[in-house]
C-alpha cells in the first residue's frame, strides 16, 4: 500500500460544506511550513496541532495544541506545524489565512502636496469674490442715483443773477 498523496490528505471541501476551507480526513495528519506569517483557523471539527521551535514564554511550554471549531493559532513564517484531524465523527475543516507585512510608503510620496481638494473651492471662492465685487459696484451706482434723486438741487435766486448781470458780471 502506497502512502497517500497530499492531494488525498488535503482535499478542498465541497462548496456546500465549508467554502474557503480545506478538509482533513479523520485520523489523517499533514505538515505545514508556511512561507509567510499566518493564522490557522478551524472551521469544523477538532485538530491536534504540534508546533516546532519556540513554543511559548518558557521552555516548559508545550508545542501541542488542541483546536476546536472557531479557534485559531498564529504560525510564524518557516515554523513547522503538524495538524491531525482529531474528530471522532469525521473530517476536520481548516483554513489558512496569510498575514501580509505592511508596505512602507516612501517619504516622497507621503509628503507630496495634493492640491486636488483645494482647486475647486478656490475656483468657487474666486467666482464668489468676482460676483461680490460686481454687486458692490452696482450697489455704489444705485446709491449714487438714490442720492441724486433725494437731494434737491438748489437753484440760485433769480434776483441775484439778474443783479449780477446788471453789474456787468455776466458778460
N, CA, C and O atoms as a DFTB+ gen file, in Angstrom:
684 C
 N C O
     1  1       0.840      -1.177       0.000
     2  2       0.000       0.000       0.000
     3  2       0.884       1.238       0.000
     4  3       1.798       1.346       0.817
     5  1       0.624       2.161      -0.898
     6  2       1.445       3.363      -1.001
     7  2       0.936       4.427      -0.045
     8  3      -0.218       4.407       0.384
     9  1       1.829       5.361       0.280
    10  2       1.456       6.468       1.167
    11  2       0.497       7.393       0.425
    12  3       0.650       7.618      -0.776
    13  1      -0.488       7.926       1.136
    14  2      -1.437       8.824       0.468
    15  2      -0.754      10.123       0.044
    16  3       0.145      10.627       0.717
    17  1      -1.206      10.638      -1.075
    18  2      -0.626      11.887      -1.572
    19  2      -1.193      13.069      -0.799
    20  3      -2.189      12.955      -0.085
    21  1      -0.532      14.195      -0.962
    22  2      -1.000      15.421      -0.296
    23  2      -2.398      15.759      -0.778
    24  3      -3.237      16.199       0.008
    25  1      -2.657      15.560      -2.060
    26  2      -3.983      15.879      -2.599
    27  2      -5.064      15.050      -1.921
    28  3      -6.174      15.537      -1.702
    29  1      -4.744      13.784      -1.581
    30  2      -5.718      12.945      -0.889
    31  2      -5.899      13.387       0.559
    32  3      -7.011      13.368       1.088
    33  1      -4.803      13.785       1.194
    34  2      -4.894      14.201       2.590
    35  2      -5.564      15.558       2.738
    36  3      -6.323      15.794       3.679
    37  1      -5.280      16.423       1.818
    38  2      -5.731      17.807       1.917
    39  2      -6.651      18.108       0.743
    40  3      -6.219      18.650      -0.275
    41  1      -7.911      17.755       0.892
    42  2      -8.873      17.945      -0.176
    43  2      -9.654      19.218       0.088
    44  3      -9.991      19.533       1.229
    45  1      -9.933      19.939      -0.977
    46  2     -10.774      21.129      -0.827
    47  2     -12.163      20.668      -0.435
    48  3     -12.671      19.686      -0.976
    49  1     -12.776      21.368       0.498
    50  2     -14.107      20.986       0.950
    51  2     -15.125      21.293      -0.130
    52  3     -14.917      22.205      -0.931
    53  1     -16.218      20.552      -0.170
    54  2     -17.260      20.865      -1.138
    55  2     -17.842      22.241      -0.856
    56  3     -17.868      22.688       0.291
    57  1     -18.302      22.904      -1.892
    58  2     -18.811      24.263      -1.736
    59  2     -19.990      24.312      -0.782
    60  3     -20.204      25.328      -0.121
    61  1     -20.762      23.233      -0.697
    62  2     -21.918      23.237       0.190
    63  2     -21.518      23.041       1.644
    64  3     -22.291      23.390       2.537
    65  1     -20.334      22.493       1.914
    66  2     -19.920      22.232       3.293
    67  2     -19.360      23.491       3.947
    68  3     -20.064      24.157       4.705
    69  1     -18.130      23.815       3.669
    70  2     -17.490      24.998       4.245
    71  2     -16.621      25.660       3.192
    72  3     -15.464      25.276       3.026
    73  1     -17.147      26.645       2.477
    74  2     -16.350      27.298       1.440
    75  2     -15.108      27.956       2.013
    76  3     -15.138      28.531       3.101
    77  1     -14.025      27.865       1.271
    78  2     -12.779      28.507       1.686
    79  2     -11.977      27.719       2.700
    80  3     -11.018      28.243       3.267
    81  1     -12.347      26.469       2.942
    82  2     -11.611      25.646       3.908
    83  2     -11.053      24.408       3.220
    84  3     -11.445      24.053       2.108
    85  1     -10.128      23.765       3.918
    86  2      -9.551      22.510       3.463
    87  2     -10.072      21.401       4.355
    88  3     -10.308      21.602       5.546
    89  1     -10.249      20.223       3.764
    90  2     -10.765      19.076       4.500
    91  2      -9.606      18.158       4.862
    92  3      -8.787      17.805       4.013
    93  1      -9.550      17.780       6.127
    94  2      -8.540      16.843       6.612
    95  2      -9.296      15.645       7.172
    96  3      -9.978      15.751       8.191
    97  1      -9.171      14.500       6.493
    98  2      -9.932      13.306       6.868
    99  2      -9.585      12.848       8.284
   100  3      -8.494      13.117       8.786
   101  1     -10.528      12.153       8.917
   102  2     -10.350      11.671      10.290
   103  2      -9.114      10.773      10.392
   104  3      -8.919       9.862       9.587
   105  1      -8.293      11.050      11.395
   106  2      -7.095      10.254      11.618
   107  2      -5.923      10.621      10.721
   108  3      -4.851      10.031      10.859
   109  1      -6.080      11.557       9.824
   110  2      -5.008      11.969       8.917
   111  2      -4.263      13.163       9.495
   112  3      -4.799      13.919      10.305
   113  1      -3.017      13.316       9.060
   114  2      -2.192      14.440       9.513
   115  2      -1.480      15.043       8.310
   116  3      -1.259      14.382       7.296
   117  1      -1.134      16.300       8.451
   118  2      -0.400      16.994       7.397
   119  2       0.556      17.985       8.054
   120  3       0.270      18.524       9.124
   121  1       1.686      18.216       7.408
   122  2       2.675      19.173       7.907
   123  2       2.614      20.433       7.057
   124  3       2.638      20.375       5.828
   125  1       2.534      21.557       7.726
   126  2       2.546      22.855       7.048
   127  2       3.807      23.603       7.447
   128  3       4.171      23.635       8.623
   129  1       4.470      24.203       6.474
   130  2       5.604      25.082       6.733
   131  2       5.371      26.340       5.897
   132  3       5.841      26.432       4.763
   133  1       4.644      27.307       6.458
   134  2       4.247      28.482       5.677
   135  2       5.422      29.389       5.331
   136  3       6.385      29.504       6.088
   137  1       5.319      30.027       4.176
   138  2       6.344      30.976       3.734
   139  2       6.126      32.355       4.348
   140  3       7.053      33.162       4.414
   141  1       4.900      32.625       4.798
   142  2       4.588      33.910       5.436
   143  2       3.871      33.656       6.754
   144  3       3.316      32.579       6.971
   145  1       3.887      34.645       7.626
   146  2       3.124      34.539       8.865
   147  2       1.655      34.361       8.521
   148  3       1.185      34.850       7.494
   149  1       0.934      33.659       9.384
   150  2      -0.478      33.461       9.108
   151  2      -1.217      32.904      10.304
   152  3      -0.651      32.683      11.375
   153  1      -2.503      32.685      10.084
   154  2      -3.384      32.185      11.132
   155  2      -4.047      30.911      10.629
   156  3      -4.647      30.891       9.554
   157  1      -3.931      29.847      11.418
   158  2      -4.605      28.583      11.155
   159  2      -5.938      28.639      11.887
   160  3      -5.965      28.782      13.109
   161  1      -7.056      28.529      11.149
   162  2      -8.393      28.628      11.749
   163  2      -9.134      27.307      11.545
   164  3      -9.056      26.693      10.480
   165  1      -9.845      26.887      12.569
   166  2     -10.613      25.653      12.499
   167  2     -12.063      26.005      12.188
   168  3     -12.710      26.736      12.939
   169  1     -12.567      25.476      11.073
   170  2     -13.933      25.753      10.649
   171  2     -14.919      24.697      11.105
   172  3     -16.098      24.995      11.290
   173  1     -14.452      23.448      11.292
   174  2     -15.328      22.359      11.718
   175  2     -14.470      21.261      12.334
   176  3     -13.368      20.988      11.859
   177  1     -14.965      20.649      13.364
   178  2     -14.262      19.540      13.987
   179  2     -13.207      19.998      14.971
   180  3     -13.287      21.081      15.551
   181  1     -12.210      19.131      15.141
   182  2     -11.145      19.401      16.106
   183  2      -9.845      18.858      15.536
   184  3      -9.826      17.804      14.902
   185  1      -8.751      19.591      15.769
   186  2      -7.435      19.140      15.315
   187  2      -6.444      19.199      16.472
   188  3      -6.593      19.967      17.423
   189  1      -5.437      18.358      16.346
   190  2      -4.303      18.373      17.273
   191  2      -3.167      18.992      16.475
   192  3      -2.756      18.447      15.451
   193  1      -2.661      20.122      16.937
   194  2      -1.601      20.842      16.231
   195  2      -0.332      20.814      17.068
   196  3      -0.361      21.099      18.265
   197  1       0.785      20.468      16.429
   198  2       2.080      20.444      17.106
   199  2       3.021      21.389      16.379
   200  3       3.256      21.256      15.178
   201  1       3.556      22.349      17.129
   202  2       4.486      23.338      16.578
   203  2       5.920      22.946      16.880
   204  3       6.218      22.430      17.957
   205  1       6.812      23.193      15.921
   206  2       8.250      23.072      16.165
   207  2       8.773      24.439      16.559
   208  3       8.143      25.457      16.274
   209  1       9.908      24.464      17.205
   210  2      10.537      25.736      17.541
   211  2      10.063      26.251      18.885
   212  3       9.503      25.501      19.684
   213  1      10.290      27.541      19.137
   214  2       9.880      28.098      20.424
   215  2       8.365      28.010      20.573
   216  3       7.611      28.463      19.713
   217  1       7.936      27.411      21.691
   218  2       6.512      27.140      21.869
   219  2       5.799      28.166      22.713
   220  3       4.574      28.271      22.651
   221  1       6.518      28.908      23.482
   222  2       5.836      29.854      24.350
   223  2       6.814      30.706      25.114
   224  3       7.939      30.942      24.673
   225  1       6.373      31.162      26.259
   226  2       7.180      32.064      27.067
   227  2       8.318      31.323      27.759
   228  3       9.436      31.831      27.839
   229  1       8.038      30.141      28.250
   230  2       9.069      29.391      28.981
   231  2       9.393      28.094      28.242
   232  3       8.607      27.646      27.407
   233  1      10.548      27.486      28.543
   234  2      10.929      26.235      27.868
   235  2       9.993      25.074      28.175
   236  3       9.979      24.088      27.439
   237  1       9.211      25.172      29.245
   238  2       8.310      24.076      29.597
   239  2       6.981      24.146      28.855
   240  3       6.171      23.224      28.951
   241  1       6.748      25.238      28.112
   242  2       5.507      25.335      27.339
   243  2       5.507      24.271      26.251
   244  3       6.507      24.065      25.564
   245  1       4.384      23.608      26.110
   246  2       4.256      22.539      25.133
   247  2       3.979      23.104      23.753
   248  3       3.384      24.174      23.620
   249  1       4.406      22.394      22.740
   250  2       4.116      22.781      21.371
   251  2       2.826      22.158      20.873
   252  3       2.434      22.379      19.727
   253  1       2.151      21.373      21.729
   254  2       0.906      20.705      21.346
   255  2      -0.300      21.560      21.718
   256  3      -0.378      22.118      22.812
   257  1      -1.230      21.645      20.784
   258  2      -2.453      22.425      20.989
   259  2      -3.631      21.649      20.417
   260  3      -3.532      21.058      19.342
   261  1      -4.742      21.656      21.140
   262  2      -5.991      21.100      20.636
   263  2      -6.854      22.294      20.238
   264  3      -7.192      23.136      21.070
   265  1      -7.199      22.354      18.971
   266  2      -8.007      23.464      18.455
   267  2      -9.361      22.937      18.005
   268  3      -9.444      21.954      17.268
   269  1     -10.417      23.600      18.454
   270  2     -11.773      23.216      18.079
   271  2     -12.393      24.295      17.201
   272  3     -11.754      25.300      16.889
   273  1     -13.629      24.078      16.812
   274  2     -14.351      24.999      15.928
   275  2     -14.274      26.427      16.459
   276  3     -14.538      26.679      17.635
   277  1     -13.911      27.354      15.581
   278  2     -13.844      28.762      15.944
   279  2     -12.521      29.187      16.553
   280  3     -12.295      30.382      16.747
   281  1     -11.648      28.254      16.858
   282  2     -10.345      28.589      17.438
   283  2      -9.336      28.826      16.326
   284  3      -9.502      28.357      15.200
   285  1      -8.292      29.562      16.666
   286  2      -7.246      29.831      15.685
   287  2      -5.889      29.834      16.377
   288  3      -5.797      29.911      17.603
   289  1      -4.847      29.749      15.571
   290  2      -3.489      29.710      16.104
   291  2      -2.579      30.481      15.152
   292  3      -2.645      30.308      13.935
   293  1      -1.733      31.329      15.719
   294  2      -0.754      32.110      14.967
   295  2       0.430      31.213      14.650
   296  3       0.953      30.535      15.534
   297  1       0.857      31.207      13.386
   298  2       2.021      30.428      12.965
   299  2       2.956      31.375      12.226
   300  3       2.543      32.088      11.312
   301  1       4.221      31.372      12.634
   302  2       5.209      32.255      12.014
   303  2       5.754      31.641      10.731
   304  3       5.715      30.425      10.542
   305  1       6.259      32.494       9.861
   306  2       6.848      32.039       8.604
   307  2       8.002      31.089       8.895
   308  3       8.857      31.378       9.733
   309  1       8.024      29.946       8.195
   310  2       9.089      28.963       8.357
   311  2       8.902      28.018       9.530
   312  3       9.614      27.019       9.631
   313  1       7.973      28.304      10.408
   314  2       7.720      27.434      11.561
   315  2       6.910      26.226      11.079
   316  3       5.946      26.376      10.328
   317  1       7.305      25.048      11.511
   318  2       6.618      23.835      11.075
   319  2       5.493      23.513      12.045
   320  3       5.682      23.534      13.261
   321  1       4.321      23.215      11.496
   322  2       3.183      22.803      12.315
   323  2       2.587      21.538      11.698
   324  3       2.312      21.485      10.499
   325  1       2.395      20.531      12.531
   326  2       1.750      19.292      12.102
   327  2       0.339      19.321      12.661
   328  3       0.142      19.466      13.867
   329  1      -0.643      19.182      11.775
   330  2      -2.026      19.143      12.254
   331  2      -2.629      17.789      11.907
   332  3      -2.428      17.258      10.815
   333  1      -3.365      17.250      12.855
   334  2      -4.015      15.955      12.689
   335  2      -5.484      16.110      13.033
   336  3      -5.838      16.724      14.040
   337  1      -6.337      15.544      12.185
   338  2      -7.765      15.569      12.471
   339  2      -8.009      14.712      13.707
   340  3      -7.654      13.534      13.727
   341  1      -8.596      15.282      14.706
   342  2      -8.799      14.599      15.981
   343  2     -10.282      14.639      16.314
   344  3     -10.689      15.012      17.414
   345  1     -11.062      14.248      15.340
   346  2     -12.508      14.315      15.419
   347  2     -13.054      12.896      15.404
   348  3     -12.695      12.117      14.521
   349  1     -13.897      12.543      16.337
   350  2     -14.440      11.181      16.407
   351  2     -15.420      10.895      15.276
   352  3     -15.492       9.767      14.789
   353  1     -16.162      11.893      14.863
   354  2     -17.245      11.665      13.912
   355  2     -16.863      11.827      12.452
   356  3     -17.599      11.347      11.590
   357  1     -15.766      12.470      12.129
   358  2     -15.429      12.635      10.720
   359  2     -14.287      13.600      10.518
   360  3     -13.427      13.768      11.383
   361  1     -14.293      14.227       9.368
   362  2     -13.204      15.112       8.961
   363  2     -13.243      16.438       9.710
   364  3     -14.265      16.846      10.263
   365  1     -12.095      17.087       9.702
   366  2     -11.986      18.445      10.242
   367  2     -11.740      19.376       9.060
   368  3     -11.111      18.994       8.074
   369  1     -12.239      20.586       9.172
   370  2     -12.055      21.591       8.128
   371  2     -11.269      22.754       8.714
   372  3     -11.561      23.222       9.815
   373  1     -10.267      23.219       7.969
   374  2      -9.457      24.334       8.450
   375  2      -9.157      25.279       7.304
   376  3      -9.284      24.929       6.131
   377  1      -8.756      26.485       7.671
   378  2      -8.339      27.461       6.661
   379  2      -7.008      28.062       7.084
   380  3      -6.665      28.101       8.266
   381  1      -6.281      28.523       6.098
   382  2      -5.005      29.206       6.335
   383  2      -5.136      30.623       5.801
   384  3      -5.376      30.829       4.612
   385  1      -4.978      31.591       6.684
   386  2      -5.083      32.997       6.302
   387  2      -3.724      33.659       6.467
   388  3      -3.312      33.949       7.590
   389  1      -3.014      33.905       5.352
   390  2      -1.711      34.565       5.472
   391  2      -1.875      36.003       5.947
   392  3      -2.835      36.685       5.589
   393  1      -0.930      36.447       6.752
   394  2      -0.908      37.827       7.236
   395  2       0.216      38.523       6.492
   396  3       1.390      38.211       6.686
   397  1      -0.151      39.465       5.642
   398  2       0.837      40.149       4.817
   399  2       1.496      41.268       5.602
   400  3       0.853      41.943       6.407
   401  1       2.764      41.453       5.363
   402  2       3.510      42.525       6.031
   403  2       3.086      43.864       5.449
   404  3       2.852      43.965       4.245
   405  1       2.986      44.886       6.276
   406  2       2.625      46.204       5.753
   407  2       3.720      46.747       4.852
   408  3       4.905      46.504       5.080
   409  1       3.320      47.474       3.841
   410  2       4.253      48.064       2.887
   411  2       4.561      49.485       3.334
   412  3       3.654      50.269       3.611
   413  1       5.839      49.808       3.402
   414  2       6.247      51.158       3.800
   415  2       6.001      52.130       2.649
   416  3       6.304      51.834       1.493
   417  1       5.456      53.273       2.979
   418  2       5.205      54.317       1.984
   419  2       6.440      55.202       1.914
   420  3       6.895      55.697       2.945
   421  1       6.999      55.414       0.714
   422  2       8.176      56.282       0.608
   423  2       7.865      57.684       1.126
   424  3       6.747      58.179       0.986
   425  1       8.868      58.307       1.722
   426  2       8.685      59.637       2.313
   427  2       8.290      60.663       1.259
   428  3       7.510      61.571       1.547
   429  1       8.817      60.534       0.041
   430  2       8.485      61.498      -1.016
   431  2       7.002      61.427      -1.358
   432  3       6.368      62.459      -1.581
   433  1       6.445      60.222      -1.403
   434  2       5.021      60.076      -1.717
   435  2       4.160      60.553      -0.558
   436  3       3.080      61.104      -0.770
   437  1       4.630      60.347       0.654
   438  2       3.854      60.764       1.819
   439  2       3.821      62.277       1.948
   440  3       2.835      62.828       2.436
   441  1       4.875      62.961       1.522
   442  2       4.964      64.414       1.666
   443  2       4.441      65.170       0.453
   444  3       4.397      66.400       0.472
   445  1       4.052      64.475      -0.584
   446  2       3.575      65.130      -1.795
   447  2       2.315      65.933      -1.483
   448  3       1.363      65.422      -0.893
   449  1       2.333      67.181      -1.886
   450  2       1.203      68.060      -1.615
   451  2       0.126      67.782      -2.651
   452  3       0.399      67.716      -3.849
   453  1      -1.090      67.623      -2.178
   454  2      -2.213      67.339      -3.066
   455  2      -3.120      68.555      -3.122
   456  3      -3.759      68.921      -2.135
   457  1      -3.164      69.176      -4.297
   458  2      -3.974      70.371      -4.485
   459  2      -5.370      70.050      -5.007
   460  3      -6.197      70.952      -5.131
   461  1      -5.645      68.806      -5.311
   462  2      -6.927      68.451      -5.916
   463  2      -8.098      68.849      -5.028
   464  3      -9.132      69.279      -5.538
   465  1      -7.963      68.717      -3.729
   466  2      -9.047      69.063      -2.824
   467  2      -9.186      70.555      -2.595
   468  3     -10.138      70.994      -1.950
   469  1      -8.250      71.344      -3.114
   470  2      -8.263      72.794      -2.892
   471  2      -8.667      73.537      -4.163
   472  3      -9.175      74.656      -4.089
   473  1      -8.447      72.934      -5.312
   474  2      -8.686      73.639      -6.577
   475  2     -10.138      74.087      -6.737
   476  3     -10.390      75.252      -7.043
   477  1     -11.083      73.193      -6.537
   478  2     -12.487      73.550      -6.747
   479  2     -12.965      74.592      -5.739
   480  3     -13.598      75.565      -6.149
   481  1     -12.692      74.437      -4.432
   482  2     -13.101      75.501      -3.510
   483  2     -12.442      76.841      -3.827
   484  3     -13.065      77.888      -3.650
   485  1     -11.202      76.826      -4.288
   486  2     -10.528      78.070      -4.654
   487  2     -11.208      78.720      -5.862
   488  3     -11.380      79.939      -5.894
   489  1     -11.590      77.925      -6.838
   490  2     -12.311      78.451      -8.004
   491  2     -13.669      79.010      -7.579
   492  3     -14.094      80.054      -8.075
   493  1     -14.352      78.315      -6.659
   494  2     -15.637      78.812      -6.157
   495  2     -15.458      80.132      -5.422
   496  3     -16.262      81.050      -5.583
   497  1     -14.417      80.228      -4.623
   498  2     -14.153      81.457      -3.873
   499  2     -13.819      82.613      -4.823
   500  3     -14.270      83.740      -4.618
   501  1     -13.033      82.329      -5.854
   502  2     -12.690      83.357      -6.839
   503  2     -13.956      83.863      -7.536
   504  3     -14.108      85.066      -7.750
   505  1     -14.856      82.953      -7.886
   506  2     -16.117      83.342      -8.520
   507  2     -16.968      84.158      -7.554
   508  3     -17.593      85.140      -7.956
   509  1     -16.999      83.761      -6.288
   510  2     -17.788      84.494      -5.291
   511  2     -17.240      85.902      -5.090
   512  3     -18.014      86.851      -4.962
   513  1     -15.917      86.053      -5.061
   514  2     -15.310      87.382      -4.899
   515  2     -15.637      88.248      -6.114
   516  3     -15.960      89.426      -5.957
   517  1     -15.560      87.688      -7.313
   518  2     -15.878      88.451      -8.526
   519  2     -17.335      88.898      -8.512
   520  3     -17.638      90.045      -8.839
   521  1     -18.236      87.995      -8.133
   522  2     -19.651      88.360      -8.067
   523  2     -19.899      89.382      -6.962
   524  3     -20.727      90.280      -7.118
   525  1     -19.185      89.248      -5.851
   526  2     -19.317      90.211      -4.754
   527  2     -18.854      91.595      -5.161
   528  3     -19.511      92.585      -4.840
   529  1     -17.729      91.681      -5.867
   530  2     -17.233      92.983      -6.338
   531  2     -18.184      93.603      -7.359
   532  3     -18.402      94.815      -7.362
   533  1     -18.739      92.771      -8.215
   534  2     -19.705      93.274      -9.201
   535  2     -20.944      93.815      -8.489
   536  3     -21.448      94.882      -8.839
   537  1     -21.432      93.076      -7.490
   538  2     -22.604      93.531      -6.734
   539  2     -22.289      94.810      -5.969
   540  3     -23.138      95.696      -5.868
   541  1     -21.079      94.916      -5.432
   542  2     -20.674      96.128      -4.705
   543  2     -20.649      97.334      -5.647
   544  3     -21.071      98.425      -5.264
   545  1     -20.165      97.150      -6.857
   546  2     -20.156      98.225      -7.851
   547  2     -21.566      98.660      -8.221
   548  3     -21.853      99.853      -8.322
   549  1     -22.451      97.674      -8.426
   550  2     -23.841      98.007      -8.752
   551  2     -24.526      98.710      -7.587
   552  3     -25.355      99.597      -7.789
   553  1     -24.173      98.308      -6.359
   554  2     -24.724      98.973      -5.177
   555  2     -24.268     100.423      -5.120
   556  3     -25.063     101.311      -4.811
   557  1     -23.002     100.670      -5.414
   558  2     -22.482     102.047      -5.397
   559  2     -23.193     102.910      -6.440
   560  3     -23.533     104.062      -6.168
   561  1     -23.416     102.360      -7.622
   562  2     -24.132     103.109      -8.663
   563  2     -25.559     103.390      -8.213
   564  3     -26.067     104.494      -8.410
   565  1     -26.217     102.384      -7.602
   566  2     -27.588     102.568      -7.124
   567  2     -27.682     103.606      -6.028
   568  3     -28.610     104.416      -6.019
   569  1     -26.723     103.597      -5.089
   570  2     -26.707     104.607      -4.018
   571  2     -26.464     105.986      -4.622
   572  3     -27.057     106.965      -4.171
   573  1     -25.624     106.078      -5.610
   574  2     -25.373     107.362      -6.283
   575  2     -26.642     107.914      -6.909
   576  3     -26.935     109.102      -6.774
   577  1     -27.398     107.062      -7.594
   578  2     -28.655     107.509      -8.200
   579  2     -29.662     107.910      -7.127
   580  3     -30.420     108.864      -7.298
   581  1     -29.660     107.168      -6.017
   582  2     -30.576     107.489      -4.922
   583  2     -30.255     108.854      -4.324
   584  3     -31.157     109.640      -4.036
   585  1     -28.988     109.126      -4.143
   586  2     -28.569     110.423      -3.593
   587  2     -28.980     111.542      -4.542
   588  3     -29.475     112.577      -4.096
   589  1     -28.789     111.352      -5.811
   590  2     -29.160     112.382      -6.794
   591  2     -30.662     112.629      -6.755
   592  3     -31.107     113.773      -6.856
   593  1     -31.455     111.551      -6.608
   594  2     -32.907     111.707      -6.598
   595  2     -33.413     112.331      -5.306
   596  3     -34.406     113.058      -5.336
   597  1     -32.771     112.074      -4.175
   598  2     -33.266     112.554      -2.891
   599  2     -32.794     113.959      -2.542
   600  3     -33.530     114.708      -1.901
   601  1     -31.634     114.318      -2.932
   602  2     -31.101     115.635      -2.580
   603  2     -31.591     116.639      -3.625
   604  3     -31.301     116.500      -4.813
   605  1     -32.350     117.674      -3.161
   606  2     -32.829     118.657      -4.137
   607  2     -31.683     119.529      -4.626
   608  3     -30.770     119.868      -3.873
   609  1     -31.748     119.871      -5.861
   610  2     -30.743     120.744      -6.449
   611  2     -31.140     122.169      -6.098
   612  3     -32.259     122.596      -6.382
   613  1     -30.237     122.892      -5.491
   614  2     -30.522     124.285      -5.132
   615  2     -30.348     125.164      -6.363
   616  3     -29.337     125.127      -7.064
   617  1     -31.351     125.925      -6.575
   618  2     -31.205     126.885      -7.670
   619  2     -30.882     128.249      -7.079
   620  3     -31.369     128.602      -6.005
   621  1     -30.090     128.984      -7.760
   622  2     -29.686     130.311      -7.279
   623  2     -30.880     131.262      -7.375
   624  3     -31.689     131.134      -8.294
   625  1     -31.008     132.214      -6.444
   626  2     -32.119     133.173      -6.529
   627  2     -32.033     133.975      -7.827
   628  3     -30.951     134.352      -8.275
   629  1     -33.180     134.220      -8.406
   630  2     -33.227     134.884      -9.712
   631  2     -32.777     136.345      -9.616
   632  3     -32.124     136.882     -10.510
   633  1     -33.126     136.915      -8.579
   634  2     -32.760     138.330      -8.446
   635  2     -31.271     138.524      -8.400
   636  3     -30.760     139.503      -8.945
   637  1     -30.607     137.684      -7.809
   638  2     -29.164     137.823      -7.687
   639  2     -28.505     137.671      -9.042
   640  3     -27.575     138.401      -9.384
   641  1     -28.991     136.727      -9.793
   642  2     -28.408     136.551     -11.120
   643  2     -28.679     137.783     -11.991
   644  3     -27.842     138.238     -12.769
   645  1     -29.884     138.283     -11.812
   646  2     -30.208     139.473     -12.608
   647  2     -29.360     140.652     -12.193
   648  3     -28.895     141.424     -13.030
   649  1     -29.163     140.784     -10.897
   650  2     -28.350     141.900     -10.430
   651  2     -26.914     141.730     -10.858
   652  3     -26.213     142.705     -11.131
   653  1     -26.477     140.478     -10.916
   654  2     -25.104     140.244     -11.357
   655  2     -24.968     140.647     -12.809
   656  3     -23.932     141.164     -13.228
   657  1     -26.001     140.412     -13.560
   658  2     -25.948     140.785     -14.957
   659  2     -25.962     142.303     -15.129
   660  3     -25.400     142.851     -16.077
   661  1     -26.626     142.960     -14.176
   662  2     -26.705     144.411     -14.264
   663  2     -25.373     145.044     -13.957
   664  3     -25.036     146.097     -14.499
   665  1     -24.638     144.426     -13.117
   666  2     -23.337     144.992     -12.763
   667  2     -22.267     144.601     -13.763
   668  3     -21.111     145.000     -13.626
   669  1     -22.623     143.869     -14.709
   670  2     -21.669     143.512     -15.730
   671  2     -20.883     142.259     -15.427
   672  3     -19.840     142.000     -16.027
   673  1     -21.394     141.488     -14.492
   674  2     -20.669     140.270     -14.151
   675  2     -20.878     139.195     -15.201
   676  3     -20.059     138.282     -15.300
   677  1     -21.907     139.265     -15.963
   678  2     -22.196     138.203     -16.912
   679  2     -21.801     138.587     -18.308
   680  3     -22.291     137.903     -19.207
   681  1     -21.228     139.288     -18.544
   682  2     -20.975     139.375     -19.889
   683  2     -20.448     140.509     -20.480
   684  3     -20.241     140.534     -21.693
